[in-house]
């Protein structure tokens, strides 16, 4: 009798374990709900833009296509950048749609998709500022970047190579940094090449892009929580992204927002 009870308990425990494992699959859970809840910061043009209460940008266009491929609806949440990755880990939503720069530290902590954008750092300056013609000219000047971003870290690393350190100013979002540059409070803004190029194209009489970009080539990806429960979901998103590479949708979306389509790897890049 004792053995029978123990066997029943063991069987019940095993059954619960299998049930938990089944429930832990992110892709299955999303398909069962018929929707995916994705968080981003809607102040990161051209990837994420909130205009007149409507969400738009490269990420929105790309992920609308991904959602179609998965057969689900997408629900978007607008959050400050600093709260997005902690919110993912706390399971407040399914997925991070904000373009997250791929770093070795982040790859160890999160499950990344294939690259969806180029994150190499570039500099924007106020139009007509002839004191800056190349990145090295920001030595000793005040330059803004986004707080907590990989681009801020690269700006600080670049500063250490200059004869005079940069006064690196940290902003909650890039729009605030650009506004301060327009007002003359800072001399430049450092962020990813697409963002700085977009700002210069949108406001040609106000901002200018300073080339070449500086730092090592970097890429943006989207992220899910680390673990086996996210593996099938990431695989499904990557499959959809590869289909968009092949049929030209990814190129068309980039050209719509940037005027050109950057070369993006179709395999995971080597990240240092």
Beta strands, then each sheet from edge to edge (+ up, - down):
strand 1: 35-40
strand 2: 43-44
strand 3: 48-51
strand 4: 54-56
strand 5: 73-78
strand 6: 95-101
strand 7: 110-112
strand 8: 117-118
strand 9: 121-126
strand 10: 142-146
strand 11: 167-171
strand 12: 188-192
strand 13: 207-214
strand 14: 219-225
sheet 1: 5+ 1+ 6+ 14- 7+
sheet 2: 5+ 1+ 6+ 14- 8+
sheet 3: 2+ 3- 4+
sheet 4: 11+ 10+ 12+ 9- 13+
end
